[in-house]
Amino acid sequence: MPSVESRFASKLARAFNKLAVPCQFIPVNGNPAYSRSVHLPPTDIDRSNEYLQAPILLAEFLRQDGAVNVDDVFELNGKQYRITQLNERDEITVSFVYLEL
């Protein structure tokens, strides 16, 4: 019988996949591009920083789908985006700041 932690992780992964959309993921290390899910959570402008007047764009990926590194690119709806900085990591997902190319 699976442990409580593995069942919980499985349920969270299924919930993530309901929110996520498929994208074409292009690793920076030269491996071939492949399809994986990405979730783009809504973000707001950080009003506490007067120099940063645009919202920070975050992309969230399931860790079980493979590694995500800085400078990897993902394509969604005909546009390409470059992953620039790690934002947060947990047991299930990893989120990065991204920029449109």
C-alpha positions as CSV (number, residue, x, y, z in Angstrom):
1,M,0.0,0.0,0.0
2,P,1.4,3.4,-0.9
3,S,2.4,5.8,1.9
4,V,0.3,8.8,2.8
5,E,3.0,11.1,1.4
6,S,3.1,9.4,-2.0
7,R,-0.7,9.4,-2.2
8,F,-0.7,13.1,-1.3
9,A,2.0,13.9,-3.9
10,S,0.0,12.0,-6.5
11,K,-3.1,14.0,-5.8
12,L,-1.2,17.3,-5.9
13,A,0.3,16.3,-9.3
14,R,-3.2,15.5,-10.7
15,A,-4.5,18.9,-9.4
16,F,-1.5,20.6,-11.0
17,N,-2.3,19.0,-14.4
18,K,-5.8,20.3,-14.2
19,L,-4.5,23.8,-14.0
20,A,-1.6,23.5,-16.4
21,V,-1.5,23.7,-20.2
22,P,0.8,21.8,-22.5
23,C,3.8,23.6,-23.9
24,Q,6.8,22.7,-26.0
25,F,9.8,22.7,-23.7
26,I,13.3,23.3,-25.1
27,P,16.1,22.4,-22.7
28,V,19.2,24.6,-22.9
29,N,21.5,21.6,-22.6
30,G,20.8,20.6,-26.2
31,N,18.4,17.7,-25.5
32,P,15.5,17.4,-28.0
33,A,12.4,19.5,-27.3
34,Y,9.5,17.7,-25.7
35,S,5.9,18.4,-24.5
36,R,5.3,19.1,-20.8
37,S,2.8,20.9,-18.7
38,V,3.3,24.5,-17.4
39,H,1.1,26.5,-15.1
40,L,1.3,30.3,-15.3
41,P,-0.2,31.6,-12.1
42,P,-1.7,35.1,-12.1
43,T,0.7,37.8,-10.8
44,D,0.2,41.3,-9.6
45,I,2.5,44.4,-9.7
46,D,4.6,44.7,-6.6
47,R,3.6,48.1,-5.3
48,S,6.3,48.1,-2.6
49,N,9.0,48.4,-5.3
50,E,8.8,51.8,-7.0
51,Y,11.4,50.7,-9.7
52,L,9.6,47.6,-10.8
53,Q,6.4,48.6,-12.4
54,A,5.6,45.3,-14.2
55,P,4.3,42.1,-12.7
56,I,6.8,39.3,-12.3
57,L,5.9,36.5,-14.6
58,L,6.1,33.0,-13.0
59,A,6.0,29.6,-14.7
60,E,5.4,26.5,-12.6
61,F,6.5,23.0,-13.7
62,L,6.0,19.5,-12.2
63,R,9.4,18.2,-11.0
64,Q,8.5,14.6,-12.0
65,D,8.3,15.7,-15.7
66,G,12.1,16.4,-15.7
67,A,14.6,19.0,-14.8
68,V,14.1,22.8,-15.4
69,N,17.1,25.0,-15.6
70,V,17.9,28.7,-16.1
71,D,17.9,29.6,-19.9
72,D,15.6,26.7,-20.8
73,V,12.9,27.9,-23.2
74,F,9.2,27.0,-23.5
75,E,6.8,27.8,-26.3
76,L,3.2,28.4,-25.6
77,N,0.6,29.7,-28.1
78,G,3.2,30.5,-30.7
79,K,5.4,32.6,-28.4
80,Q,8.7,31.7,-26.8
81,Y,9.7,32.4,-23.2
82,R,13.1,32.1,-21.5
83,I,13.4,30.9,-17.9
84,T,15.6,33.3,-16.0
85,Q,15.6,32.8,-12.2
86,L,14.4,30.2,-9.7
87,N,11.5,31.5,-7.6
88,E,10.4,28.6,-5.5
89,R,10.9,24.8,-5.2
90,D,9.0,22.2,-3.2
91,E,8.6,18.4,-3.4
92,I,6.0,18.5,-6.2
93,T,6.7,21.6,-8.3
94,V,9.4,24.2,-9.2
95,S,8.6,27.8,-10.3
96,F,10.8,30.2,-12.2
97,V,10.6,33.8,-13.4
98,Y,10.4,33.9,-17.2
99,L,10.7,36.6,-19.9
100,E,9.0,36.7,-23.3
101,L,11.5,36.5,-26.2
